[in-house]
Amino acid sequence: MVFDSRGRVLVQRRSHAKDLFPDYYCASASGHVASGEDYAETAMRETDEELGRTLMLAYVGKEVVRSIYETEMTALFLGRSDGPFAFHPVETAGGDFMSLPDLERHRAEEDLPMTPALMAALDAIFRLSREGILETLLAEL
């Protein structure tokens, strides 16, 4: 998940052509681990491919994410950038920065379509924020 200098989170809008969760909001960048890659290598590759940026990333943790379509292990990394971004033209329909309070409200009101992986990432970010850890992690980036 990429944060800007104002503390907002970059969320991508999935392409209308995606098989799973078309037009839903998802993490700043995400993808599947390729053979021979580890989570950190995948996070760096996907950030570059989907955002056109190479960022310093901090590993936060892993979680199992379940939906009606799939179950996957998701690793969460944090990064910082104000852009500009070159969103992948096939994978996404662009992206927007949103504040944590706005994302928390959208999550509670279920009025913004979010992928299960984004909801899991936001849960982790909200927890880190409540515990006072999030700002420390972001300050190191």
Rosetta silent file (secondary structure, phi, psi, omega in degrees, C-alpha in Angstrom):
SEQUENCE: MVFDSRGRVLVQRRSHAKDLFPDYYCASASGHVASGEDYAETAMRETDEELGRTLMLAYVGKEVVRSIYETEMTALFLGRSDGPFAFHPVETAGGDFMSLPDLERHRAEEDLPMTPALMAALDAIFRLSREGILETLLAEL
SCORE:     score description
SCORE:     0.000 S_00000001
   1 L     0.000  131.579 -176.938    0.000    0.000    0.000 S_00000001
   2 E  -103.202  128.691  177.399    1.390    3.363   -1.071 S_00000001
   3 E  -107.252  145.470  174.519    0.923    6.438    1.114 S_00000001
   4 L   -93.926 -179.203 -177.070    1.447   10.022   -0.038 S_00000001
   5 L   -68.438  -13.963  177.305    3.042   12.816    1.986 S_00000001
   6 L   -95.214    2.411  178.368   -0.398   13.769    3.353 S_00000001
   7 L    85.032   10.243  177.956   -0.992   10.271    4.773 S_00000001
   8 L   -85.699  156.618 -177.797   -3.529    9.237    2.157 S_00000001
   9 E  -105.028  134.452  175.690   -3.543    5.744    0.662 S_00000001
  10 E   -82.629  122.501  173.491   -3.361    5.057   -3.067 S_00000001
  11 E  -118.578  140.747  178.342   -6.066    2.621   -4.190 S_00000001
  12 E   -97.099  152.551  172.018   -6.381    1.342   -7.733 S_00000001
  13 E  -102.005  121.319 -179.068   -9.594    0.732   -9.621 S_00000001
  14 E   -66.576  147.427  179.495   -9.477   -2.657  -11.318 S_00000001
  15 L   -59.468  149.276  175.216  -10.124   -2.732  -15.028 S_00000001
  16 L   -63.365  -23.509 -176.845  -13.642   -3.447  -16.264 S_00000001
  17 L   -85.349   -4.490 -178.536  -12.115   -6.347  -18.235 S_00000001
  18 L   -66.212  143.270  178.420  -10.806   -8.226  -15.172 S_00000001
  19 L   -68.423  -45.657 -179.269  -12.283  -11.697  -14.584 S_00000001
  20 L  -105.642  132.389  175.463  -12.483  -11.301  -10.812 S_00000001
  21 L    53.701   50.540  176.930  -13.831   -8.171   -9.144 S_00000001
  22 L   -62.914  141.861  178.428  -14.009   -5.911  -12.236 S_00000001
  23 L    67.616    8.409  176.406  -14.309   -2.201  -11.378 S_00000001
  24 L   -84.944  157.036  171.801  -13.553   -2.872   -7.700 S_00000001
  25 E   -82.948  143.686 -179.227  -10.962   -0.913   -5.769 S_00000001
  26 E  -138.172 -177.025 -178.720   -7.844   -2.842   -4.839 S_00000001
  27 L   -60.397  164.995 -179.933   -4.450   -2.302   -3.238 S_00000001
  28 L   -52.882  -41.647  175.381   -1.995    0.268   -4.600 S_00000001
  29 L  -155.661  144.014  179.993   -0.255   -2.559   -6.478 S_00000001
  30 L  -158.250  161.609  178.218   -0.691   -6.312   -6.288 S_00000001
  31 L   178.246  177.726 -177.786    0.073   -9.498   -8.121 S_00000001
  32 L   -93.233  144.920  178.469    0.962  -13.143   -7.927 S_00000001
  33 L   -71.237  125.154  178.936    4.354  -14.436   -6.861 S_00000001
  34 L   -82.476  156.992  177.592    6.185  -15.836   -9.888 S_00000001
  35 L   -54.574  129.238  179.278    8.200  -19.040   -9.725 S_00000001
  36 L    88.108   -8.198  179.041   11.549  -18.323   -8.085 S_00000001
  37 L   -93.986  156.502  168.052   10.414  -14.988   -6.608 S_00000001
  38 L  -107.373  178.300 -176.343    9.866  -14.122   -2.969 S_00000001
  39 H   -61.441  -40.771 -178.719    7.245  -11.711   -1.658 S_00000001
  40 H   -64.600  -42.587  178.072    9.601   -8.723   -1.609 S_00000001
  41 H   -62.906  -40.876  178.703   10.696   -9.277   -5.221 S_00000001
  42 H   -63.875  -44.383  179.750    7.067   -9.596   -6.279 S_00000001
  43 H   -60.322  -42.822  178.738    6.090   -6.399   -4.454 S_00000001
  44 H   -64.877  -44.828 -178.998    8.906   -4.478   -6.163 S_00000001
  45 H   -62.976  -45.899 -176.964    8.039   -5.914   -9.595 S_00000001
  46 H   -68.736  -36.206  177.156    4.319   -5.221   -9.263 S_00000001
  47 H   -62.376  -42.555  178.393    4.874   -1.676   -8.000 S_00000001
  48 H   -67.213  -46.288 -177.839    7.038   -0.970  -11.021 S_00000001
  49 H   -65.830  -43.818 -172.376    4.667   -2.704  -13.489 S_00000001
  50 H   -89.492  -25.005 -177.140    1.403   -1.248  -12.181 S_00000001
  51 H  -115.941  -12.344 -176.941    2.509    2.208  -11.032 S_00000001
  52 L    69.222   26.979 -177.571    5.598    2.872  -13.116 S_00000001
  53 L  -135.168  144.243  170.253    7.557    3.579   -9.917 S_00000001
  54 L  -105.529  119.854 -174.723   10.350    1.910   -7.994 S_00000001
  55 L  -122.511  153.374  167.336    9.771    2.482   -4.286 S_00000001
  56 L   -74.739  131.362 -177.288   11.408    1.575   -1.012 S_00000001
  57 E  -122.539  146.650  176.433    8.992   -0.864    0.611 S_00000001
  58 E  -116.022  126.643  178.968    8.564   -2.056    4.201 S_00000001
  59 E   -73.578  133.410  179.826    7.218   -5.538    4.891 S_00000001
  60 E  -108.472  -44.376 -179.068    4.289   -5.589    7.332 S_00000001
  61 E   162.885 -178.422 -179.690    3.062   -9.189    7.335 S_00000001
  62 E  -124.023  152.356  177.226    1.052  -11.931    5.632 S_00000001
  63 E  -148.063  149.249  171.476   -2.583  -12.966    5.824 S_00000001
  64 E   -84.346  129.179  179.432   -4.832  -15.572    4.284 S_00000001
  65 E  -117.131  125.786 -178.756   -7.562  -13.848    2.249 S_00000001
  66 E  -116.486  139.136  171.281  -10.686  -15.792    1.324 S_00000001
  67 L  -136.200  178.788  178.108  -13.410  -14.945   -1.145 S_00000001
  68 L   -69.004  -16.789 -176.634  -16.087  -16.986   -2.870 S_00000001
  69 L   -98.019  -30.659 -172.964  -13.701  -17.292   -5.838 S_00000001
  70 L  -161.947  162.593  170.574  -10.322  -18.034   -4.274 S_00000001
  71 E  -124.825  129.895 -177.730   -8.177  -18.326   -1.192 S_00000001
  72 E  -142.573  153.884  172.867   -4.766  -16.712   -1.304 S_00000001
  73 E   -89.416  125.856 -178.185   -1.855  -15.779    0.920 S_00000001
  74 E  -116.813  131.249  174.823   -1.347  -12.012    0.774 S_00000001
  75 E  -104.520  135.973 -178.024    1.777  -10.177    1.882 S_00000001
  76 E  -107.430  128.721  175.207    1.423   -6.514    2.822 S_00000001
  77 E  -124.463  149.641  175.428    4.134   -3.949    2.115 S_00000001
  78 E  -112.585  145.561  175.724    4.045   -0.197    2.699 S_00000001
  79 E  -143.968  169.498  177.943    5.608    2.465    0.484 S_00000001
  80 E  -131.052  134.610  174.160    5.569    6.242    0.096 S_00000001
  81 L  -171.122  142.612  172.433    5.172    8.323   -3.044 S_00000001
  82 L   -96.722    4.275 -178.451    3.274   11.360   -4.264 S_00000001
  83 L    88.619 -162.368    1.796    3.585   10.101   -7.843 S_00000001
  84 L   -72.377  160.110 -179.272    3.227   10.726  -10.647 S_00000001
  85 L  -115.277  148.142  174.489    2.105    7.222  -11.503 S_00000001
  86 L  -113.613   86.579 -176.526    1.864    5.454  -14.840 S_00000001
  87 L   -63.872  140.328  179.891   -1.026    3.088  -14.187 S_00000001
  88 L   -61.536  124.419 -172.566   -0.992   -0.132  -16.180 S_00000001
  89 L   -70.048  -19.533 -179.001   -3.452    0.470  -19.060 S_00000001
  90 L   -99.307  -37.055 -175.060   -4.849   -3.084  -19.126 S_00000001
  91 L   -76.575  -33.182 -171.443   -4.827   -4.005  -15.443 S_00000001
  92 E  -130.190  165.854  171.467   -6.381   -0.855  -13.995 S_00000001
  93 E  -112.816   35.727  179.076   -8.757    2.003  -14.611 S_00000001
  94 E    93.817 -166.606 -178.655   -6.463    4.367  -12.718 S_00000001
  95 E  -161.167  166.964 -178.612   -6.270    5.124   -9.040 S_00000001
  96 E  -143.001  148.672  169.983   -6.958    7.700   -6.366 S_00000001
  97 E   -85.134  135.848  177.326   -5.523    8.736   -3.032 S_00000001
  98 E  -133.575  145.230  178.479   -8.024    8.409   -0.185 S_00000001
  99 L   -72.984  155.232  176.668   -7.700    9.301    3.473 S_00000001
 100 H   -60.541  -42.721  177.122   -7.776    6.565    6.090 S_00000001
 101 H   -61.103  -39.359  177.904  -10.952    7.988    7.680 S_00000001
 102 H   -64.548  -43.486  179.203  -12.693    8.016    4.273 S_00000001
 103 H   -65.011  -38.424  178.145  -11.606    4.435    3.566 S_00000001
 104 H   -64.563  -40.349  178.227  -12.742    3.338    7.026 S_00000001
 105 H   -65.611  -46.367  178.217  -16.139    4.983    6.442 S_00000001
 106 H   -59.841  -39.701  179.593  -16.501    3.395    2.985 S_00000001
 107 H   -63.347  -45.850 -178.535  -15.557    0.033    4.467 S_00000001
 108 H   -67.198  -39.544 -177.384  -18.132    0.340    7.244 S_00000001
 109 H   -86.183   -8.632  179.831  -20.894    1.599    4.942 S_00000001
 110 L    52.008   41.704 -178.721  -20.010   -0.873    2.161 S_00000001
 111 L  -109.436    9.907  176.630  -20.595    1.838   -0.444 S_00000001
 112 L  -133.284  119.764 -176.767  -17.295    1.456   -2.314 S_00000001
 113 L   -66.458  119.765 -178.064  -16.593   -1.856   -4.047 S_00000001
 114 E  -125.341  138.511  176.270  -13.398   -3.277   -2.480 S_00000001
 115 L   -68.522  155.543  175.730  -11.612   -6.527   -3.177 S_00000001
 116 H   -57.279  -36.175  179.304  -11.195   -8.923   -0.248 S_00000001
 117 H   -66.358  -38.596  176.631   -7.427   -8.353   -0.405 S_00000001
 118 H   -64.994  -42.576  179.515   -7.896   -4.574   -0.091 S_00000001
 119 H   -61.542  -40.422  178.020  -10.209   -5.065    2.894 S_00000001
 120 H   -65.046  -41.476  178.710   -7.597   -7.308    4.559 S_00000001
 121 H   -64.114  -42.756  178.835   -4.860   -4.746    3.867 S_00000001
 122 H   -64.819  -39.427  176.620   -6.992   -1.934    5.277 S_00000001
 123 H   -57.496  -43.749  178.995   -7.764   -3.977    8.398 S_00000001
 124 H   -65.173  -42.208  179.833   -4.010   -4.372    8.947 S_00000001
 125 H   -65.712  -43.275  177.916   -3.387   -0.660    8.329 S_00000001
 126 H   -61.334  -40.680  178.713   -6.197    0.396   10.693 S_00000001
 127 H   -63.888  -46.225  178.744   -4.761   -1.947   13.353 S_00000001
 128 H   -61.425  -37.079  179.073   -1.237   -0.548   12.882 S_00000001
 129 H   -66.401  -46.696  179.255   -2.636    2.979   13.113 S_00000001
 130 H   -61.315  -35.501 -178.641   -4.535    2.257   16.343 S_00000001
 131 L   -81.890   -3.571  179.192   -1.399    0.668   17.834 S_00000001
 132 L    77.355   15.112 -176.453    0.699    3.710   16.919 S_00000001
 133 L   -93.908  -30.027 -173.765    2.984    1.662   14.651 S_00000001
 134 H   -57.696  -49.679 -178.116    1.901    2.934   11.240 S_00000001
 135 H   -60.929  -38.370  178.208    3.505    6.382   11.519 S_00000001
 136 H   -63.058  -45.581  178.786    6.797    4.847   12.668 S_00000001
 137 H   -61.130  -45.496 -178.089    6.854    2.468    9.696 S_00000001
 138 H   -68.354  -32.604  179.662    6.032    5.247    7.243 S_00000001
 139 H   -65.952  -24.526 -179.608    8.638    7.590    8.751 S_00000001
 140 L   -80.898   -9.543 -177.492   11.320    5.027    7.912 S_00000001
 141 L   -94.598    0.000    0.000   10.460    5.102    4.204 S_00000001
